[in-house]
Structures are given as structure tokens and as C-alpha cells.
Amino acid sequence: MLNPAIDRAKAETYGVDQVPAIAVEGARDYGIRFFGIPSGYEFTNLIDSIVVASTGEPDLSAETKTALAELPAPVHIRVFSTPT
């Protein structure tokens, strides 16, 4: 837990510029961030993210992994939702 107003360097490292925020990481930082409260159905996504970060292996088909590997550049995905 950190306070971005006090520990600005660490907040910048994690890309946290809004609060509350949760950074999910395992052996490495996968860039998974939750801003706000992951409540309702969003809580399931938080748990799934923790599993992926802890195992290092997302539950994706070989076809999906191949398609993602062919992307020409990194992709930044932001998903917005309302509490359910």
C-alpha cells in the first residue's frame, strides 16, 4: 500500500495516477491495474488477474496467443465499468 501523494516515485513506477488503485503483479509486473473498487462482478476479474499474475500464464487458446503475438505494437487497453 502506498500513498501516491507521498511516494510519487513508486506511484509513477506502477503507473498509478488515480486512487484508489490496485496493482496486480507476480514474478513480474504484467501492467494489470484496477482503479476504483472492483465490486460485484468486477471482483471476479480481480481474482482472475491475481491467478494469472501468480501463475504467469493466462488462460488463452493457442489461436489467441498466436494472434496477440502478431500485433505490430504494444496495446494499452482501458476498460471502464460501473458497479453491478
C-alpha positions as CSV (number, residue, x, y, z in Angstrom):
1,M,0.0,0.0,0.0
2,L,1.3,3.4,-0.9
3,N,0.2,7.0,-0.8
4,P,0.8,8.5,-4.3
5,A,1.0,12.0,-2.8
6,I,3.9,10.9,-0.5
7,D,5.6,8.2,-2.6
8,R,5.4,9.8,-6.0
9,A,8.3,7.8,-7.5
10,K,6.8,4.4,-6.7
11,A,3.3,5.6,-7.9
12,E,4.9,6.6,-11.2
13,T,6.7,3.3,-11.4
14,Y,3.3,1.5,-11.2
15,G,1.5,4.0,-13.4
16,V,-0.8,4.9,-10.6
17,D,-2.2,8.4,-11.1
18,Q,-5.6,7.8,-9.6
19,V,-6.8,6.5,-6.3
20,P,-7.9,4.0,-5.0
21,A,-5.8,1.7,-7.2
22,I,-4.7,-1.9,-7.1
23,A,-1.6,-3.1,-9.0
24,V,-1.6,-6.8,-9.6
25,E,1.8,-8.3,-10.1
26,G,3.5,-11.7,-9.7
27,A,7.1,-12.6,-10.6
28,R,6.9,-9.6,-12.9
29,D,4.6,-6.6,-13.4
30,Y,2.0,-7.5,-16.1
31,G,0.6,-4.0,-16.1
32,I,-2.7,-5.0,-14.6
33,R,-4.3,-2.1,-12.7
34,F,-7.7,-1.7,-11.1
35,F,-8.8,1.9,-10.4
36,G,-11.7,2.3,-8.1
37,I,-13.3,-0.5,-6.2
38,P,-13.6,-3.9,-8.0
39,S,-17.0,-4.8,-6.6
40,G,-19.8,-7.1,-7.8
41,Y,-18.8,-9.0,-11.0
42,E,-15.7,-6.9,-11.2
43,F,-14.3,-8.7,-8.1
44,T,-14.2,-11.9,-10.2
45,N,-11.9,-10.1,-12.7
46,L,-9.6,-9.1,-9.8
47,I,-9.4,-12.7,-8.6
48,D,-8.7,-13.9,-12.2
49,S,-6.0,-11.3,-12.6
50,I,-4.3,-12.5,-9.3
51,V,-4.4,-16.1,-10.6
52,V,-2.8,-15.0,-14.0
53,A,-0.1,-13.0,-12.2
54,S,0.7,-15.8,-9.8
55,T,0.9,-18.5,-12.5
56,G,2.4,-16.3,-15.2
57,E,0.1,-18.0,-17.7
58,P,-3.2,-16.5,-18.9
59,D,-6.0,-19.0,-19.8
60,L,-5.8,-18.3,-23.6
61,S,-6.2,-20.6,-26.5
62,A,-3.1,-21.2,-28.8
63,E,-5.0,-19.4,-31.5
64,T,-5.5,-16.3,-29.3
65,K,-1.8,-16.3,-28.2
66,T,-0.7,-16.5,-31.9
67,A,-3.0,-13.6,-32.9
68,L,-1.7,-11.5,-30.0
69,A,1.9,-12.3,-30.9
70,E,1.3,-10.9,-34.4
71,L,0.2,-7.5,-33.2
72,P,2.6,-4.9,-34.6
73,A,2.9,-2.8,-31.4
74,P,2.0,-3.0,-27.7
75,V,-1.6,-2.3,-27.0
76,H,-2.9,-0.3,-24.0
77,I,-6.4,-1.4,-23.1
78,R,-8.6,0.5,-20.7
79,V,-12.0,-0.9,-19.6
80,F,-14.5,1.2,-17.8
81,S,-17.5,-0.2,-15.9
82,T,-20.0,0.7,-13.3
83,P,-20.6,-1.3,-10.1
84,T,-23.0,-4.2,-10.6
